[in-house]
């Protein structure tokens, strides 16, 4: 097991007397529980700014003694930073920090992540009329229809069995979805989250409406961004969640090609 981490000075590392090396709270406790398979744990704890300084210094003097011992993880192997081509050095630096809201590699600017955006007038009307649930169900019915009659979609659920529950925290929405025997069903009986393979818990109906419209328009298709903003909480097997997201995205991609006005006009 090999891992590279870039931590700020305030990461709060504590000494681990058993392993004789620094640890981040709870991380080594998990590794200790792995039965006999963890042979080596390699940590490269490097501040992003140090890598930038090293890159600039090595441009002037590739043998600068101050930066000869920086070891970085590349891809399946580790290497000394000064041995890497300048383009690979830039690649390593770009990997060090990510914005979880966008999924892009970029330095953290210290600002808090953006909160939920206020709904526009059209979305406010839909929320006021309580139409989020019916719109969501209509989308699921459309998804079921395409899976039934379009061969290229039906092939995605052959031999696939899975039970999902999509619900809001307040309980105002609670929609089960079941895949079995190459079909998709929307059962009327209630299925609890502990009975399902996976589930998505939405903060409220506004979060669901925003996510549905943005997802349909292609402006936000990242589940992780919703998790970071505390709008979405996944439950159960994450592989099932990604499978469901794939099925939705597959059909939306087809819809944008056949009926481009259907999503851009939202």
VOGU-3710 file (C-alpha; in Angstrom, 3 decimals, decimal comma):
1> xxxxxxxxxx> 0,000/0,000/0,000  1,534/3,292/-1,065  0,060/6,719/-0,563  1,086/10,298/-1,192  -0,393/13,146/0,786  0,143/16,885/0,734  -0,771/18,411/4,070  -0,897/21,962/5,299  1,212/22,759/8,398  -2,022/22,876/10,414
11> xxxxxxxxxx> -2,969/19,283/9,564  -2,489/18,249/13,200  -0,123/15,314/12,833  0,479/13,277/15,971  3,222/10,799/16,776  2,418/7,116/16,515  4,515/5,253/19,059  3,748/1,834/17,596  4,815/2,590/14,034  7,376/5,241/14,915
21> xxxxxxxxxx> 6,129/7,748/12,325  3,619/10,583/12,105  -0,014/9,821/11,533  -3,186/11,731/10,862  -5,839/10,939/13,465  -7,536/7,611/12,792  -5,650/6,807/9,580  -3,044/4,481/11,044  -5,628/2,925/13,303  -7,351/1,718/10,140
31> xxxxxxxxxx> -4,087/0,423/8,664  -3,329/-1,511/11,843  -6,566/-3,367/11,343  -5,500/-4,733/7,928  -4,588/-8,397/8,618  -0,984/-8,916/7,612  -1,132/-7,461/4,090  0,269/-3,976/4,719  3,980/-4,394/4,043  4,963/-0,785/3,411
41> xxxxxxxxxx> 3,298/2,548/4,006  5,104/5,325/2,153  4,139/8,891/2,983  5,466/11,872/1,082  4,392/14,824/3,204  5,263/17,838/1,094  3,817/21,314/1,057  2,722/22,465/-2,386  4,697/25,689/-2,033  7,880/23,699/-1,423
51> xxxxxxxxxx> 7,389/21,854/-4,713  6,943/25,181/-6,523  10,107/26,558/-4,898  11,991/23,382/-5,821  10,863/23,574/-9,439  12,026/27,174/-9,793  15,344/26,515/-8,038  16,059/23,397/-10,116  15,554/25,392/-13,317  18,610/27,442/-12,292
61> xxxxxxxxxx> 20,647/24,663/-10,679  19,501/21,049/-11,263  21,976/19,952/-8,561  20,738/22,343/-5,881  21,469/20,342/-2,677  18,453/21,822/-0,909  16,039/19,918/-3,163  17,828/16,627/-3,895  15,895/14,529/-1,364  12,292/15,363/-2,352
71> xxxxxxxxxx> 10,575/12,098/-3,237  7,192/12,192/-4,978  4,657/9,667/-6,138  4,316/9,605/-9,941  2,075/6,765/-11,130  2,725/3,297/-9,793  6,226/4,338/-8,765  8,086/7,038/-6,854  10,867/9,288/-8,101  13,089/12,107/-6,951
81> xxxxxxxxxx> 11,560/15,413/-7,927  14,833/16,744/-9,387  15,023/13,767/-11,789  11,665/14,574/-13,408  11,164/16,528/-16,597  9,839/20,055/-16,003  6,477/19,063/-17,531  6,173/16,146/-15,128  7,115/18,429/-12,236  4,261/20,721/-13,248
91> xxxxxxxxxx> 1,945/17,701/-13,407  2,925/16,602/-9,894  2,323/20,118/-8,560  -1,080/20,299/-10,235  -2,120/17,085/-8,467  -1,361/18,285/-4,968  -4,612/20,102/-4,254  -8,137/19,638/-5,545  -11,329/21,631/-5,328  -13,854/18,968/-4,373
101> xxxxxxxxxx> -16,732/21,132/-5,579  -15,418/21,189/-9,154  -13,246/18,072/-9,272  -10,402/20,175/-10,707  -6,813/20,359/-9,509  -6,269/23,841/-8,158  -4,670/25,461/-5,106  -6,890/26,018/-2,097  -7,423/29,744/-1,617  -8,684/29,502/1,958
111> xxxxxxxxxx> -12,196/30,608/1,075  -15,166/28,498/2,206  -16,924/26,357/-0,385  -19,965/28,032/-1,940  -23,218/27,185/-0,236  -26,485/26,258/-1,928  -27,402/28,757/-4,611  -30,776/30,473/-4,179  -33,407/29,142/-6,579  -34,445/31,308/-9,530
121> xxxxxxxxxx> -38,014/32,425/-10,141  -39,005/29,331/-12,168  -37,569/27,020/-9,530  -39,289/28,955/-6,738  -42,624/28,471/-8,507  -42,016/24,742/-8,924  -41,114/24,463/-5,234  -44,122/26,555/-4,170  -46,460/24,308/-6,152  -44,839/21,175/-4,752
131> xxxxxxxxxx> -43,919/19,888/-8,201  -40,405/18,607/-7,413  -41,600/15,107/-6,562  -43,872/14,753/-9,627  -41,094/16,056/-11,916  -38,651/13,578/-10,426  -41,102/10,711/-10,840  -41,817/11,743/-14,436  -38,101/11,592/-15,111  -37,921/8,104/-13,608
141> xxxxxxxxxx> -40,920/6,977/-15,680  -39,204/8,313/-18,791  -36,034/6,491/-17,799  -38,008/3,277/-17,338  -39,617/3,690/-20,786  -36,286/4,142/-22,556  -34,795/1,168/-20,732  -37,729/-0,933/-21,872  -37,852/0,063/-25,543  -34,343/1,218/-26,492
151> xxxxxxxxxx> -31,954/-1,677/-27,052  -28,797/0,360/-26,369  -30,145/1,285/-22,934  -31,676/-2,075/-22,093  -28,275/-3,724/-22,455  -27,047/-1,669/-19,472  -29,360/-3,461/-17,022  -29,314/-7,048/-18,341  -28,355/-9,315/-15,423  -28,288/-6,273/-13,125
161> xxxxxxxxxx> -30,150/-6,444/-9,838  -30,300/-3,498/-7,482  -32,631/-1,702/-5,099  -32,426/2,047/-4,488  -34,193/4,533/-2,259  -34,167/8,240/-3,140  -35,451/10,448/-0,328  -35,282/13,839/1,375  -34,177/14,232/4,988  -37,585/15,504/6,035
171> xxxxxxxxxx> -39,275/12,477/4,487  -41,328/14,618/2,083  -40,062/12,422/-0,741  -39,378/8,709/-0,532  -39,086/6,942/-3,893  -37,899/3,335/-4,300  -36,412/2,100/-7,582  -35,801/-1,579/-8,311  -33,827/-3,183/-11,150  -34,291/-6,909/-11,719
181> xxxxxxxxxx> -34,514/-9,347/-14,648  -33,573/-6,621/-17,140  -36,367/-4,300/-16,057  -36,765/-1,143/-13,975  -39,686/-0,860/-11,558  -41,048/1,909/-9,358  -42,802/-0,099/-6,636  -45,658/1,470/-4,694  -44,759/-0,297/-1,469  -42,321/1,511/0,825
191> xxxxxxxxxx> -38,740/0,219/0,917  -36,584/1,362/3,822  -33,017/2,454/3,264  -31,641/-0,514/5,235  -33,449/-2,830/2,810  -31,860/-1,237/-0,272  -28,469/-1,767/-1,876  -27,918/1,983/-2,049  -29,685/5,270/-1,530  -29,373/9,010/-2,004
201> xxxxxxxxxx> -30,505/11,297/0,796  -31,248/14,855/-0,368  -31,094/17,822/2,016  -34,476/19,060/0,826  -36,619/19,362/-2,282  -34,819/22,551/-3,366  -31,507/20,674/-3,436  -33,130/17,904/-5,463  -34,688/20,342/-7,951  -31,438/22,263/-8,404
211> xxxxxxxxxx> -29,502/19,073/-8,904  -32,000/17,604/-11,389  -32,080/20,728/-13,553  -28,326/21,329/-13,420  -27,683/17,664/-14,166  -30,061/17,736/-17,134  -28,410/20,885/-18,489  -24,971/19,360/-18,021  -23,764/22,167/-15,739  -23,292/19,940/-12,687
221> xxxxxxxxxx> -22,936/16,184/-12,960  -20,688/15,664/-9,973  -22,238/13,793/-7,042  -19,202/14,643/-4,931  -19,899/18,360/-5,235  -23,347/17,793/-3,726  -21,804/15,767/-0,916  -19,290/18,521/-0,142  -22,081/21,116/0,035  -24,049/18,820/2,357
231> xxxxxxxxxx> -26,867/18,600/-0,198  -26,494/14,883/-0,898  -25,636/12,024/1,423  -24,987/8,627/-0,204  -25,968/5,435/1,598  -24,964/1,847/0,963  -22,794/0,496/-1,840  -21,152/3,355/-3,755  -20,750/1,149/-6,849  -24,542/0,959/-7,103
241> xxxxxxxxxx> -24,786/4,746/-6,850  -22,330/5,224/-9,710  -24,252/2,643/-11,733  -27,468/4,650/-11,273  -25,676/7,903/-12,156  -24,323/6,237/-15,302  -27,808/5,159/-16,381  -29,130/8,703/-15,930  -26,212/10,302/-17,743  -26,478/7,784/-20,595
251> xxxxxxxxxx> -30,071/8,765/-21,257  -29,506/12,505/-20,818  -26,685/12,353/-23,346  -29,046/10,691/-25,832  -31,771/13,246/-25,022  -29,456/16,192/-25,672  -28,573/14,756/-29,070  -32,154/13,974/-30,141  -33,970/16,860/-28,456  -31,418/19,579/-27,606
261> xxxxxx> -34,160/22,057/-26,627  -35,415/19,656/-23,912  -32,500/20,370/-21,590  -31,098/23,743/-22,676  -34,468/25,416/-22,100  -34,609/24,426/-18,416
//
